Amino acid sequence: MLKRLVTTLALLASTAAFADGTPQNHHCKLPDGSFDGTKTNKQCTTAKGTWAKDADFSGTLKTGVVAIGGETTGVTLAVAKDTYELDLHGDKALVKTAADLDGKPVAVTGYLTTKKGVEIPERHIVVVTTLAAKK
């Protein structure tokens, strides 16, 4: 229950922005492995977390993905030999952009997380901050 709450809070916090509306491009990785996008660098350090910058990914986007046991976010990014799931955390703009760019090359920023599953032992998920067509 607590883990689910922490994950939910991390997803909600991932849309954090600065006062001027600029999306935050750093997140606090806490000792338990969860992320908190609401903490400042100082607050993160005080909580014994690691101040982590979002990573950049590029590859081909695919929406409407299904998996055994429903263990998928429904959106993937094929990068060279790897495939990452993308967590759009219910952001309507990101969901629309993903639908528009299905099957196309994209550039993504976000932070990488892993999630253990029943049918899929370890899932690699990028919690998306930005998503755009690759130029």
DSSP file (Angstrom, degrees, kcal/mol; ACC not computed):
  #  RESIDUE AA STRUCTURE BP1 BP2  ACC     N-H-->O    O-->H-N    N-H-->O    O-->H-N    TCO  KAPPA ALPHA  PHI   PSI    X-CA   Y-CA   Z-CA
    1    1 A M     >        0   0    0      0, 0.0     4,-2.1     0, 0.0     5,-0.1   0.000 360.0 360.0 360.0 -48.4    0.0    0.0    0.0
    2    2 A L  H  >  +     0   0    0      1,-0.2     4,-2.6     2,-0.2     5,-0.2   0.896 360.0  52.1 -63.7 -40.0    2.7    2.5    1.0
    3    3 A K  H  > S+     0   0    0      1,-0.2     4,-2.5     2,-0.2    -1,-0.2   0.905 109.3  49.9 -62.6 -41.4    4.8    1.6   -2.1
    4    4 A R  H  > S+     0   0    0      2,-0.2     4,-2.5     1,-0.2    -1,-0.2   0.897 111.0  49.7 -63.5 -40.7    1.7    2.2   -4.3
    5    5 A L  H  X S+     0   0    0     -4,-2.1     4,-2.7     2,-0.2    -2,-0.2   0.922 111.1  48.6 -64.0 -44.9    1.2    5.6   -2.6
    6    6 A V  H  X S+     0   0    0     -4,-2.6     4,-2.3     2,-0.2    -2,-0.2   0.912 112.3  49.0 -62.1 -43.0    4.8    6.6   -3.1
    7    7 A T  H  X S+     0   0    0     -4,-2.5     4,-2.2     2,-0.2    -2,-0.2   0.920 111.6  49.2 -62.8 -44.2    4.6    5.6   -6.8
    8    8 A T  H  X S+     0   0    0     -4,-2.5     4,-2.4     1,-0.2     5,-0.2   0.922 111.7  48.5 -61.2 -45.3    1.4    7.6   -7.3
    9    9 A L  H  X S+     0   0    0     -4,-2.7     4,-2.5     1,-0.2    28,-0.2   0.890 110.1  52.1 -63.0 -39.1    2.9   10.6   -5.7
   10   10 A A  H  X S+     0   0    0     -4,-2.3     4,-1.2     2,-0.2    27,-0.3   0.899 110.3  48.4 -64.1 -40.4    6.0   10.3   -7.8
   11   11 A L  H  < S+     0   0    0     -4,-2.2     4,-0.3     2,-0.2     3,-0.2   0.913 113.4  46.5 -67.0 -42.1    4.0   10.2  -11.0
   12   12 A L  H >< S+     0   0    0     -4,-2.4     3,-1.1     1,-0.2    -2,-0.2   0.896 113.0  50.2 -65.0 -39.1    1.9   13.2   -9.9
   13   13 A A  H >< S+     0   0    0     -4,-2.5     3,-2.4     1,-0.2    -1,-0.2   0.720  89.9  80.1 -72.1 -20.8    5.0   15.1   -9.0
   14   14 A S  T 3< S+     0   0    0     -4,-1.2    -1,-0.2     1,-0.3    -2,-0.2   0.668  86.9  59.4 -64.8 -13.7    6.7   14.3  -12.3
   15   15 A T  T <  S+     0   0    0     -3,-1.1    -1,-0.3    -4,-0.3    -2,-0.1   0.274  78.8 137.4 -94.2  11.3    4.7   17.1  -13.9
   16   16 A A    <   -     0   0    0     -3,-2.4     8,-2.1     7,-0.1     2,-0.3  -0.189  32.0-171.1 -58.5 148.5    6.2   19.7  -11.4
   17   17 A A  B     -A   23   0A   0      6,-0.2     5,-0.1     8,-0.0    -2,-0.1  -0.944  25.0-103.6-138.7 159.9    7.2   23.0  -12.9
   18   18 A F    >   -     0   0    0      4,-2.8     3,-2.4    -2,-0.3     6,-0.1  -0.289  49.0 -93.1 -74.4 169.6    9.0   26.1  -11.8
   19   19 A A  T 3  S+     0   0    0      1,-0.3    -1,-0.1     2,-0.1    -2,-0.0   0.793 126.6  56.4 -57.1 -30.5    7.1   29.2  -10.9
   20   20 A D  T 3  S-     0   0    0      2,-0.1    -1,-0.3     1,-0.0    -2,-0.0   0.430 122.3-104.4 -84.2   3.3    7.4   30.6  -14.5
   21   21 A G  S <  S+     0   0    0     -3,-2.4    -2,-0.1     1,-0.3    -1,-0.0   0.391  73.2 143.2  92.9  -3.5    5.8   27.4  -15.9
   22   22 A T        -     0   0    0      1,-0.1    -4,-2.8    -5,-0.1    -1,-0.3  -0.545  57.9-110.9 -70.3 129.4    9.1   25.8  -17.2
   23   23 A P  B     -A   17   0A   0      0, 0.0     2,-0.3     0, 0.0    -6,-0.2  -0.334  31.9-111.7 -61.8 141.8    9.0   22.0  -16.7
   24   24 A Q        -     0   0    0     -8,-2.1    -8,-0.0     1,-0.1    13,-0.0  -0.565  26.8-168.1 -72.4 134.1   11.3   20.8  -14.0
   25   25 A N        +     0   0    0     -2,-0.3    29,-2.8    -3,-0.1     2,-0.3   0.188  64.5  66.0-112.5  17.2   14.1   18.7  -15.6
   26   26 A H  E     -B   53   0B   0     27,-0.3     2,-0.3    11,-0.1    27,-0.2  -0.957  59.7-169.8-130.9 152.5   15.6   17.2  -12.4
   27   27 A H  E     -B   52   0B   0     25,-2.9    25,-3.0    -2,-0.3     2,-0.7  -0.978  25.9-116.1-140.5 153.8   14.0   14.8   -9.9
   28   28 A C  E     -BC  51  36B   0      8,-1.9     8,-2.2    -2,-0.3     2,-0.8  -0.815  21.6-154.9 -93.7 115.4   14.9   13.5   -6.5
   29   29 A K  E     -BC  50  35B   0     21,-3.1    21,-2.7    -2,-0.7     6,-0.2  -0.823  19.6-147.0 -90.3 113.7   15.7    9.8   -6.5
   30   30 A L    >   -     0   0    0      4,-2.8     3,-2.6    -2,-0.8    19,-0.1  -0.346  25.0-103.8 -80.5 160.1   15.0    8.7   -2.9
   31   31 A P  T 3  S+     0   0    0      0, 0.0    -1,-0.1     0, 0.0    17,-0.1   0.769 120.3  59.5 -55.6 -27.7   16.9    6.0   -1.1
   32   32 A D  T 3  S-     0   0    0      2,-0.1     3,-0.1     1,-0.1    17,-0.0   0.457 121.6-105.7 -81.9   1.5   13.9    3.5   -1.6
   33   33 A G  S <  S+     0   0    0     -3,-2.6     2,-0.1     1,-0.3    -1,-0.1   0.296  82.3 122.0  95.1  -9.8   14.2    3.9   -5.4
   34   34 A S        -     0   0    0     -5,-0.1    -4,-2.8    79,-0.1     2,-0.3  -0.355  55.7-128.2 -81.2 167.5   11.1    6.1   -5.8
   35   35 A F  E     -C   29   0B   0     -6,-0.2     2,-0.4   -29,-0.2    -6,-0.2  -0.888  14.2-165.3-117.5 148.0   11.3    9.6   -7.3
   36   36 A D  E >   -C   28   0B   0     -8,-2.2    -8,-1.9    -2,-0.3     3,-0.6  -0.931   4.7-175.7-133.8 109.6    9.9   12.9   -6.0
   37   37 A G  T 3  S+     0   0    0     -2,-0.4   -11,-0.1   -27,-0.3    -1,-0.1   0.457  77.9  66.4 -83.5  -0.8    9.7   15.7   -8.6
   38   38 A T  T 3  S+     0   0    0    -10,-0.1    -1,-0.2     2,-0.1     2,-0.2   0.656  79.2  94.9 -94.5 -16.4    8.5   18.3   -6.0
   39   39 A K    <   -     0   0    0     -3,-0.6     2,-0.1   -11,-0.1   -11,-0.1  -0.463  68.3-133.4 -78.9 146.0   11.7   18.5   -3.9
   40   40 A T     >  -     0   0    0     -2,-0.2     4,-2.6     1,-0.1     5,-0.2  -0.391  35.7 -97.7 -81.6 171.4   14.4   21.1   -4.5
   41   41 A N  H  > S+     0   0    0      1,-0.2     4,-2.5     2,-0.2     5,-0.2   0.921 126.7  48.4 -56.7 -45.6   18.1   20.0   -4.6
   42   42 A K  H  > S+     0   0    0      1,-0.2     4,-2.4     2,-0.2    -1,-0.2   0.919 112.2  47.8 -63.7 -44.4   18.5   21.0   -1.0
   43   43 A Q  H  > S+     0   0    0      1,-0.2     4,-1.8     2,-0.2    -1,-0.2   0.881 111.6  51.7 -63.5 -37.8   15.4   19.1    0.2
   44   44 A C  H  <>S+     0   0    0     -4,-2.6     5,-3.1     2,-0.2    -2,-0.2   0.930 110.3  47.3 -63.8 -46.4   16.5   16.1   -1.8
   45   45 A T  H ><5S+     0   0    0     -4,-2.5     3,-1.7     1,-0.2    -2,-0.2   0.900 110.2  53.0 -62.7 -41.3   19.9   16.1   -0.2
   46   46 A T  H 3<5S+     0   0    0     -4,-2.4    -1,-0.2     1,-0.3    -2,-0.2   0.860 106.9  52.4 -61.6 -35.8   18.4   16.5    3.2
   47   47 A A  T 3<5S-     0   0    0     -4,-1.8    -1,-0.3    -5,-0.2    -2,-0.2   0.309 120.5-112.6 -82.6   9.7   16.2   13.4    2.5
   48   48 A K  T < 5S+     0   0    0     -3,-1.7    -3,-0.2     1,-0.2    -2,-0.1   0.801  73.3 138.7  62.1  31.4   19.4   11.5    1.6
   49   49 A G      < -     0   0    0     -5,-3.1     2,-0.5    -6,-0.2   -19,-0.2  -0.389  55.9-111.5 -96.0 178.3   18.3   11.4   -2.0
   50   50 A T  E     -B   29   0B   0    -21,-2.7   -21,-3.1    -2,-0.1     2,-0.8  -0.959  21.1-132.5-114.2 127.5   20.1   11.8   -5.3
   51   51 A W  E     -B   28   0B   0     -2,-0.5     2,-0.4   -23,-0.2   -23,-0.2  -0.708  35.0-172.1 -80.2 110.4   19.4   14.9   -7.5
   52   52 A A  E     -B   27   0B   0    -25,-3.0   -25,-2.9    -2,-0.8     2,-0.3  -0.897  18.6-138.0-116.6 133.2   19.1   13.3  -10.9
   53   53 A K  E     -B   26   0B   0     -2,-0.4   -27,-0.3   -27,-0.2    57,-0.0  -0.610  35.4-100.3 -82.6 144.3   18.7   15.1  -14.3
   54   54 A D        -     0   0    0    -29,-2.8     2,-0.2    -2,-0.3    57,-0.2  -0.297  39.3-129.0 -58.5 148.6   16.2   13.8  -16.8
   55   55 A A  E     -D  110   0C   0     55,-2.9    55,-1.8    -3,-0.1     2,-0.4  -0.655  12.2-124.6 -99.1 158.6   17.7   11.6  -19.5
   56   56 A D  E     +D  109   0C   0     -2,-0.2     2,-0.3    53,-0.2    53,-0.2  -0.872  29.1 178.4-104.3 136.2   17.2   12.0  -23.2
   57   57 A F  E     -D  108   0C   0     51,-3.2    51,-3.3    -2,-0.4     2,-0.3  -0.963   6.5-173.6-132.3 149.7   15.9    9.1  -25.3
   58   58 A S  E     +D  107   0C   0     -2,-0.3     2,-0.3    49,-0.2    49,-0.2  -0.992  29.4 100.9-144.9 143.8   15.1    8.9  -29.0
   59   59 A G  E     -D  106   0C   0     47,-1.7    47,-3.2    -2,-0.3     2,-0.5  -0.950  70.0 -41.3 175.0-160.2   13.5    6.1  -31.0
   60   60 A T  E     -DE 105  78C   0     18,-2.0    18,-2.7    -2,-0.3     2,-0.3  -0.838  51.4-139.5-101.2 128.5   10.3    4.9  -32.6
   61   61 A L  E     - E   0  77C   0     43,-2.3    42,-2.8    -2,-0.5     2,-0.4  -0.619  18.3-175.5 -87.4 140.5    7.1    5.4  -30.7
   62   62 A K  E     - E   0  76C   0     14,-2.3    14,-2.8    -2,-0.3     3,-0.2  -0.990   2.2-170.8-137.0 129.1    4.3    2.8  -30.6
   63   63 A T  E     + E   0  75C   0     -2,-0.4    12,-0.2    12,-0.2    11,-0.1  -0.677  63.5  45.8-110.5 168.3    0.9    3.2  -28.9
   64   64 A G  S    S+     0   0    0     10,-0.8     2,-0.2    -2,-0.2    11,-0.2   0.756  73.2 165.2  73.5  24.6   -1.8    0.7  -28.2
   65   65 A V        -     0   0    0      9,-2.1     2,-0.3    -3,-0.2    -1,-0.2  -0.532  17.1-165.8 -77.3 137.6    0.7   -1.9  -26.9
   66   66 A V        -     0   0    0     -2,-0.2     2,-0.3     7,-0.0     7,-0.1  -0.886   5.7-174.5-120.3 155.5   -0.8   -4.9  -25.0
   67   67 A A    >   -     0   0    0     -2,-0.3     3,-2.2     5,-0.1     5,-0.1  -0.963  37.8 -75.7-146.1 161.2    1.1   -7.4  -22.8
   68   68 A I  G >  S+     0   0    0     -2,-0.3     3,-1.4     1,-0.3    51,-0.2  -0.326 118.6   7.3 -56.0 132.5    0.5  -10.6  -20.8
   69   69 A G  G 3  S-     0   0    0      1,-0.3    -1,-0.3    50,-0.1     3,-0.1   0.593 122.0 -81.1  70.0  10.5   -1.3   -9.9  -17.6
   70   70 A G  G <  S+     0   0    0     -3,-2.2     2,-2.0     1,-0.2    -1,-0.3   0.701  82.1 153.7  69.7  18.4   -1.8   -6.2  -18.6
   71   71 A E    <   +     0   0    0     -3,-1.4     2,-0.3     2,-0.0    -1,-0.2  -0.512  39.3  86.7 -84.3  74.7    1.7   -5.4  -17.5
   72   72 A T  S    S-     0   0    0     -2,-2.0    -5,-0.1    -5,-0.1     4,-0.1  -0.976  72.4-134.5-162.2 154.7    2.3   -2.4  -19.8
   73   73 A T        -     0   0    0     -2,-0.3    15,-0.1     2,-0.3     3,-0.1   0.616  52.0-120.0 -84.9 -14.8    1.7    1.3  -20.0
   74   74 A G  S    S+     0   0    0      1,-0.1    -9,-2.1   -11,-0.1   -10,-0.8   0.347  87.6  83.8  92.7  -5.8    0.4    0.8  -23.5
   75   75 A V  E     -E   63   0C   0     11,-0.4    11,-2.9   -12,-0.2     2,-0.3  -0.998  56.3-177.4-132.8 131.4    3.1    3.1  -25.0
   76   76 A T  E     -EF  62  85C   0    -14,-2.8   -14,-2.3    -2,-0.4     2,-0.4  -0.878  19.4-149.5-127.9 161.2    6.7    2.0  -26.0
   77   77 A L  E     -EF  61  84C   0      7,-2.8     7,-2.5    -2,-0.3     2,-0.7  -0.973  13.9-149.8-128.9 114.4    9.8    3.5  -27.4
   78   78 A A  E     +EF  60  83C   0    -18,-2.7   -18,-2.0    -2,-0.4     2,-0.5  -0.771  19.6 178.9 -87.3 117.4   12.1    1.3  -29.5
   79   79 A V  E >   - F   0  82C   0      3,-3.1     3,-3.1    -2,-0.7   -20,-0.1  -0.962  55.7 -65.1-123.6 111.5   15.7    2.4  -29.1
   80   80 A A  T 3  S-     0   0    0     -2,-0.5   -21,-0.0     1,-0.3     0, 0.0  -0.254 120.5 -13.8  47.7-114.7   18.3    0.4  -31.0
   81   81 A K  T 3  S+     0   0    0     -3,-0.1    -1,-0.3    -2,-0.0     2,-0.3   0.483 127.5  76.6 -94.6  -3.5   18.2   -3.0  -29.3
   82   82 A D  E <   -F   79   0C   0     -3,-3.1    -3,-3.1     2,-0.0     2,-0.4  -0.729  59.8-156.2-108.6 155.8   16.1   -1.9  -26.3
   83   83 A T  E     -F   78   0C   0     -2,-0.3     2,-0.4    -5,-0.2    41,-0.3  -0.998  11.3-167.9-129.6 129.3   12.5   -1.1  -25.8
   84   84 A Y  E     -F   77   0C   0     -7,-2.5    -7,-2.8    -2,-0.4     2,-0.3  -0.883  19.5-128.5-112.6 144.8   11.2    1.1  -23.0
   85   85 A E  E     -Fg  76 125C   0     39,-2.7    41,-3.0    -2,-0.4     2,-0.5  -0.663  24.3-138.3 -82.4 149.8    7.7    1.6  -21.8
   86   86 A L  E     - g   0 126C   0    -11,-2.9     2,-0.7    -2,-0.3   -11,-0.4  -0.949   6.4-154.3-113.0 130.4    6.6    5.2  -21.6
   87   87 A D  E     + g   0 127C   0     39,-2.9    41,-2.1    -2,-0.5   -13,-0.0  -0.902  13.2 178.9-102.9 109.3    4.6    6.5  -18.7
   88   88 A L    >   -     0   0    0     -2,-0.7     3,-2.5    39,-0.2     6,-0.2   0.407  31.4-141.7 -90.0   1.0    2.6    9.5  -19.8
   89   89 A H  T 3   -     0   0    0      1,-0.3     3,-0.1     5,-0.1    -2,-0.1   0.736  59.7 -64.7  41.6  38.6    1.0    9.8  -16.3
   90   90 A G  T 3  S+     0   0    0      1,-0.2     2,-0.6     2,-0.1    -1,-0.3   0.542  85.3 156.9  72.8   7.1   -2.4   10.8  -17.7
   91   91 A D    <>  -     0   0    0     -3,-2.5     4,-2.6     1,-0.2    -1,-0.2  -0.554  34.9-151.0 -69.2 114.3   -1.1   14.1  -19.1
   92   92 A K  H  > S+     0   0    0     -2,-0.6     4,-2.3     1,-0.2     5,-0.2   0.850  93.3  51.4 -59.0 -38.1   -3.7   14.9  -21.8
   93   93 A A  H  > S+     0   0    0      2,-0.2     4,-2.4     1,-0.2    -1,-0.2   0.916 112.3  46.0 -66.3 -42.4   -1.2   16.8  -23.9
   94   94 A L  H  > S+     0   0    0      2,-0.2     4,-2.7     1,-0.2    -2,-0.2   0.901 112.0  51.6 -66.7 -40.0    1.4   14.0  -23.8
   95   95 A V  H  X S+     0   0    0     -4,-2.6     4,-2.2     2,-0.2    -2,-0.2   0.918 112.3  45.9 -62.6 -44.2   -1.3   11.4  -24.6
   96   96 A K  H  X S+     0   0    0     -4,-2.3     4,-2.3    -5,-0.2    -2,-0.2   0.922 112.8  49.9 -64.9 -44.4   -2.5   13.4  -27.6
   97   97 A T  H  X S+     0   0    0     -4,-2.4     4,-1.8     1,-0.2    -2,-0.2   0.919 110.4  50.6 -60.5 -43.8    1.1   13.9  -28.8
   98   98 A A  H  < S+     0   0    0     -4,-2.7     4,-0.4     1,-0.2    -1,-0.2   0.914 110.0  49.9 -60.9 -43.5    1.8   10.2  -28.5
   99   99 A A  H >< S+     0   0    0     -4,-2.2     3,-0.8     1,-0.2    -1,-0.2   0.901 112.0  48.3 -62.1 -40.6   -1.3    9.3  -30.5
  100  100 A D  H 3< S+     0   0    0     -4,-2.3    -1,-0.2     1,-0.2    -2,-0.2   0.797 115.3  44.5 -68.8 -29.3   -0.3   11.8  -33.2
  101  101 A L  T >< S+     0   0    0     -4,-1.8     3,-2.4    -5,-0.2   -40,-0.4   0.266  77.2 145.1-102.2  11.2    3.3   10.4  -33.4
  102  102 A D  T <  S+     0   0    0     -3,-0.8   -40,-0.2    -4,-0.4    -3,-0.1  -0.261  76.4   9.5 -53.6 127.3    2.5    6.7  -33.3
  103  103 A G  T 3  S+     0   0    0    -42,-2.8    -1,-0.3     1,-0.3   -41,-0.1   0.473 109.2 109.5  83.2   2.5    5.0    4.8  -35.5
  104  104 A K  S <  S-     0   0    0     -3,-2.4   -43,-2.3   -43,-0.1    -1,-0.3  -0.700  78.1 -93.6-111.1 160.9    7.2    7.9  -35.9
  105  105 A P  E     +D   60   0C   0      0, 0.0    29,-2.3     0, 0.0     2,-0.3  -0.555  52.0 179.3 -71.7 134.5   10.7    8.8  -34.6
  106  106 A V  E     -DH  59 133C   0    -47,-3.2   -47,-1.7    27,-0.3     2,-0.4  -0.894  29.6-133.3-134.7 162.4   10.5   10.8  -31.4
  107  107 A A  E     -DH  58 132C   0     25,-2.9    25,-2.1    -2,-0.3     2,-0.4  -0.978  28.9-174.2-115.1 131.7   12.6   12.5  -28.8
  108  108 A V  E     -DH  57 131C   0    -51,-3.3   -51,-3.2    -2,-0.4     2,-0.4  -0.968  12.9-166.9-128.6 139.2   11.7   11.9  -25.2
  109  109 A T  E     +DH  56 130C   0     21,-2.0    20,-3.4    -2,-0.4    21,-1.5  -0.968  38.3 101.0-120.0 147.1   13.0   13.3  -21.9
  110  110 A G  E     -DH  55 128C   0    -55,-1.8   -55,-2.9    -2,-0.4     2,-0.4  -0.970  65.8 -72.7 168.0-173.4   12.2   11.8  -18.6
  111  111 A Y  E     - H   0 127C   0     16,-1.6    16,-2.8    -2,-0.3     2,-0.4  -0.915  39.1-124.2-116.7 142.9   13.6    9.6  -15.9
  112  112 A L  E     + H   0 126C   0     -2,-0.4     2,-0.3    14,-0.2    14,-0.2  -0.640  32.1 172.8 -86.2 131.9   14.0    5.8  -16.1
  113  113 A T  E     - H   0 125C   0     12,-3.3    12,-2.7    -2,-0.4     2,-0.4  -0.872  21.1-139.2-127.9 163.8   12.4    3.6  -13.5
  114  114 A T  E     - H   0 124C   0     -2,-0.3     2,-0.4    10,-0.2    10,-0.2  -0.958  13.8-168.5-123.3 148.5   12.1   -0.2  -13.2
  115  115 A K  E     - H   0 123C   0      8,-2.2     8,-3.1    -2,-0.4     2,-0.3  -0.999  17.2-133.5-137.4 132.6    9.1   -2.0  -12.0
  116  116 A K  E     - H   0 122C   0     -2,-0.4     2,-0.2     6,-0.2     6,-0.2  -0.644  29.4-176.8 -85.1 141.8    8.8   -5.7  -11.1
  117  117 A G        -     0   0    0      4,-0.8    -1,-0.0     3,-0.8     0, 0.0  -0.726  34.5-120.8-129.4 179.7    5.9   -7.7  -12.5
  118  118 A V  S    S+     0   0    0     -2,-0.2    -1,-0.1   -49,-0.1   -49,-0.1   0.923 111.5  21.7 -86.8 -55.6    4.4  -11.1  -12.4
  119  119 A E  S    S+     0   0    0      1,-0.2   -50,-0.1   -51,-0.2   -51,-0.0   0.834 130.3  46.1 -82.9 -35.4    4.6  -12.1  -16.0
  120  120 A I  S    S-     0   0    0      1,-0.2    -3,-0.8   -52,-0.1    -1,-0.2  -0.930  78.2-154.3-110.4 108.0    7.4   -9.7  -17.0
  121  121 A P  S    S+     0   0    0      0, 0.0    -4,-0.8     0, 0.0     2,-0.4   0.853  77.4  11.8 -55.1 -42.6   10.1   -9.9  -14.3
  122  122 A E  E     - H   0 116C   0     -6,-0.2     2,-0.4    -8,-0.0    -6,-0.2  -0.956  66.9-164.8-143.8 121.7   11.5   -6.4  -14.8
  123  123 A R  E     - H   0 115C   0     -8,-3.1    -8,-2.2    -2,-0.4     2,-0.6  -0.870  12.4-145.7-106.3 136.3   10.0   -3.6  -16.8
  124  124 A H  E     - H   0 114C   0     -2,-0.4   -39,-2.7   -41,-0.3     2,-0.4  -0.902  25.2-178.4-103.7 116.2   12.0   -0.5  -17.8
  125  125 A I  E     -gH  85 113C   0    -12,-2.7   -12,-3.3    -2,-0.6     2,-0.6  -0.951  21.0-151.4-123.9 130.4    9.7    2.5  -17.8
  126  126 A V  E     -gH  86 112C   0    -41,-3.0   -39,-2.9    -2,-0.4     2,-0.8  -0.896  14.5-144.5 -98.0 118.3   10.5    6.1  -18.7
  127  127 A V  E     -gH  87 111C   0    -16,-2.8   -16,-1.6    -2,-0.6     2,-0.2  -0.765  32.0-130.0 -81.5 112.7    8.3    8.6  -16.8
  128  128 A V  E     + H   0 110C   0    -41,-2.1   -18,-0.3    -2,-0.8     3,-0.1  -0.432  40.1 168.3 -79.9 132.5    8.0   11.2  -19.6
  129  129 A T  E    S+     0   0C   0    -20,-3.4     2,-0.3     1,-0.4   -19,-0.2   0.760  77.5  10.0 -99.8 -46.8    8.6   14.9  -19.1
  130  130 A T  E     - H   0 109C   0    -21,-1.5   -21,-2.0     2,-0.0    -1,-0.4  -0.977  59.8-174.2-135.4 151.0    8.6   15.9  -22.7
  131  131 A L  E     + H   0 108C   0     -2,-0.3     2,-0.3   -23,-0.2   -23,-0.2  -0.979  18.4 153.6-144.0 127.2    7.7   14.2  -26.0
  132  132 A A  E     - H   0 107C   0    -25,-2.1   -25,-2.9    -2,-0.3     2,-0.1  -0.983  48.6 -85.5-151.2 158.8    8.2   15.6  -29.5
  133  133 A A  E     - H   0 106C   0     -2,-0.3     2,-0.3   -27,-0.2   -27,-0.3  -0.415  51.9-112.0 -62.6 140.6    8.7   14.5  -33.1
  134  134 A K              0   0    0    -29,-2.3    -1,-0.1   -75,-0.1   -76,-0.0  -0.610 360.0 360.0 -79.1 133.2   12.4   13.9  -33.8
  135  135 A K              0   0    0     -2,-0.3    -1,-0.1    -3,-0.0    -2,-0.1   0.451 360.0 360.0 -91.5 360.0   13.9   16.5  -36.1
